[in-house]
Amino acid sequence: MKVSPRDFARKNRRWRGEVPTTSFDRLMNEITTDSKSVEVDLAFTHDENNLIRMQGHASVIAGVACHRCAESVETTIHADIDARIVESDETARQLAQDSDVIVIEDNPVAVSELIEDDLILSIPWRVCENEKNCRNLKNDAAAETQDEKPSESSQKPFANLRELLNR
């Protein structure tokens, strides 16, 4: 699935479709999914500075590992996309503080290349519906309780310093 952002923006066109999940190597390292595709809806226009602007969204139902219990939880990853597409690193550096920028050298470009970073950044950190029932919650709470109790060495961290200086 390839698009020409330049041509699409010139004609204010939209691209809607499905991109096979196999096109997203880095994303697939982060999730598990039975979905065969990512749903994508992108609009290409020119902004007030005559730069190519890509807006839209992408979504996929995927299994995401809970960072507390490490079990896979099925959730929808939804990425809202609003980026400028440029052809040089220099232009990208100038715009990077104001907006998301994608540098493309080839035209047309694969849709997966345009949206993969946004999808990865949209993976939710917390996915357990009820974190209170997460099996690692008790382990985390016990570790926090142990950390709160000061040990003898932490009560007087410089207690042995005098001995070392007098040697």
Secondary structure as a PSIPRED ss2 file (coil, helix, strand):
# PSIPRED VFORMAT (PSIPRED V4.0)

   1 M C   1.000  0.000  0.000
   2 K E   0.000  0.000  1.000
   3 V E   0.000  0.000  1.000
   4 S C   1.000  0.000  0.000
   5 P H   0.000  1.000  0.000
   6 R H   0.000  1.000  0.000
   7 D H   0.000  1.000  0.000
   8 F H   0.000  1.000  0.000
   9 A H   0.000  1.000  0.000
  10 R H   0.000  1.000  0.000
  11 K C   1.000  0.000  0.000
  12 N C   1.000  0.000  0.000
  13 R C   1.000  0.000  0.000
  14 R E   0.000  0.000  1.000
  15 W E   0.000  0.000  1.000
  16 R E   0.000  0.000  1.000
  17 G E   0.000  0.000  1.000
  18 E E   0.000  0.000  1.000
  19 V E   0.000  0.000  1.000
  20 P E   0.000  0.000  1.000
  21 T H   0.000  1.000  0.000
  22 T H   0.000  1.000  0.000
  23 S H   0.000  1.000  0.000
  24 F C   1.000  0.000  0.000
  25 D H   0.000  1.000  0.000
  26 R H   0.000  1.000  0.000
  27 L H   0.000  1.000  0.000
  28 M H   0.000  1.000  0.000
  29 N C   1.000  0.000  0.000
  30 E C   1.000  0.000  0.000
  31 I C   1.000  0.000  0.000
  32 T E   0.000  0.000  1.000
  33 T C   1.000  0.000  0.000
  34 D C   1.000  0.000  0.000
  35 S C   1.000  0.000  0.000
  36 K C   1.000  0.000  0.000
  37 S E   0.000  0.000  1.000
  38 V E   0.000  0.000  1.000
  39 E E   0.000  0.000  1.000
  40 V E   0.000  0.000  1.000
  41 D E   0.000  0.000  1.000
  42 L E   0.000  0.000  1.000
  43 A E   0.000  0.000  1.000
  44 F E   0.000  0.000  1.000
  45 T E   0.000  0.000  1.000
  46 H E   0.000  0.000  1.000
  47 D C   1.000  0.000  0.000
  48 E C   1.000  0.000  0.000
  49 N C   1.000  0.000  0.000
  50 N C   1.000  0.000  0.000
  51 L C   1.000  0.000  0.000
  52 I E   0.000  0.000  1.000
  53 R E   0.000  0.000  1.000
  54 M E   0.000  0.000  1.000
  55 Q E   0.000  0.000  1.000
  56 G E   0.000  0.000  1.000
  57 H E   0.000  0.000  1.000
  58 A E   0.000  0.000  1.000
  59 S E   0.000  0.000  1.000
  60 V E   0.000  0.000  1.000
  61 I E   0.000  0.000  1.000
  62 A E   0.000  0.000  1.000
  63 G E   0.000  0.000  1.000
  64 V E   0.000  0.000  1.000
  65 A E   0.000  0.000  1.000
  66 C C   1.000  0.000  0.000
  67 H C   1.000  0.000  0.000
  68 R C   1.000  0.000  0.000
  69 C C   1.000  0.000  0.000
  70 A C   1.000  0.000  0.000
  71 E C   1.000  0.000  0.000
  72 S E   0.000  0.000  1.000
  73 V E   0.000  0.000  1.000
  74 E E   0.000  0.000  1.000
  75 T E   0.000  0.000  1.000
  76 T E   0.000  0.000  1.000
  77 I E   0.000  0.000  1.000
  78 H E   0.000  0.000  1.000
  79 A E   0.000  0.000  1.000
  80 D E   0.000  0.000  1.000
  81 I E   0.000  0.000  1.000
  82 D E   0.000  0.000  1.000
  83 A E   0.000  0.000  1.000
  84 R E   0.000  0.000  1.000
  85 I E   0.000  0.000  1.000
  86 V E   0.000  0.000  1.000
  87 E C   1.000  0.000  0.000
  88 S C   1.000  0.000  0.000
  89 D H   0.000  1.000  0.000
  90 E H   0.000  1.000  0.000
  91 T H   0.000  1.000  0.000
  92 A H   0.000  1.000  0.000
  93 R H   0.000  1.000  0.000
  94 Q H   0.000  1.000  0.000
  95 L H   0.000  1.000  0.000
  96 A C   1.000  0.000  0.000
  97 Q C   1.000  0.000  0.000
  98 D C   1.000  0.000  0.000
  99 S C   1.000  0.000  0.000
 100 D E   0.000  0.000  1.000
 101 V E   0.000  0.000  1.000
 102 I E   0.000  0.000  1.000
 103 V E   0.000  0.000  1.000
 104 I C   1.000  0.000  0.000
 105 E C   1.000  0.000  0.000
 106 D C   1.000  0.000  0.000
 107 N C   1.000  0.000  0.000
 108 P C   1.000  0.000  0.000
 109 V E   0.000  0.000  1.000
 110 A E   0.000  0.000  1.000
 111 V H   0.000  1.000  0.000
 112 S H   0.000  1.000  0.000
 113 E H   0.000  1.000  0.000
 114 L H   0.000  1.000  0.000
 115 I H   0.000  1.000  0.000
 116 E H   0.000  1.000  0.000
 117 D H   0.000  1.000  0.000
 118 D H   0.000  1.000  0.000
 119 L H   0.000  1.000  0.000
 120 I H   0.000  1.000  0.000
 121 L H   0.000  1.000  0.000
 122 S C   1.000  0.000  0.000
 123 I C   1.000  0.000  0.000
 124 P C   1.000  0.000  0.000
 125 W C   1.000  0.000  0.000
 126 R C   1.000  0.000  0.000
 127 V C   1.000  0.000  0.000
 128 C C   1.000  0.000  0.000
 129 E C   1.000  0.000  0.000
 130 N C   1.000  0.000  0.000
 131 E H   0.000  1.000  0.000
 132 K H   0.000  1.000  0.000
 133 N H   0.000  1.000  0.000
 134 C C   1.000  0.000  0.000
 135 R C   1.000  0.000  0.000
 136 N C   1.000  0.000  0.000
 137 L H   0.000  1.000  0.000
 138 K H   0.000  1.000  0.000
 139 N H   0.000  1.000  0.000
 140 D H   0.000  1.000  0.000
 141 A H   0.000  1.000  0.000
 142 A H   0.000  1.000  0.000
 143 A H   0.000  1.000  0.000
 144 E H   0.000  1.000  0.000
 145 T H   0.000  1.000  0.000
 146 Q H   0.000  1.000  0.000
 147 D H   0.000  1.000  0.000
 148 E H   0.000  1.000  0.000
 149 K C   1.000  0.000  0.000
 150 P C   1.000  0.000  0.000
 151 S C   1.000  0.000  0.000
 152 E H   0.000  1.000  0.000
 153 S H   0.000  1.000  0.000
 154 S H   0.000  1.000  0.000
 155 Q H   0.000  1.000  0.000
 156 K C   1.000  0.000  0.000
 157 P C   1.000  0.000  0.000
 158 F C   1.000  0.000  0.000
 159 A C   1.000  0.000  0.000
 160 N C   1.000  0.000  0.000
 161 L H   0.000  1.000  0.000
 162 R H   0.000  1.000  0.000
 163 E H   0.000  1.000  0.000
 164 L H   0.000  1.000  0.000
 165 L H   0.000  1.000  0.000
 166 N H   0.000  1.000  0.000
 167 R C   1.000  0.000  0.000
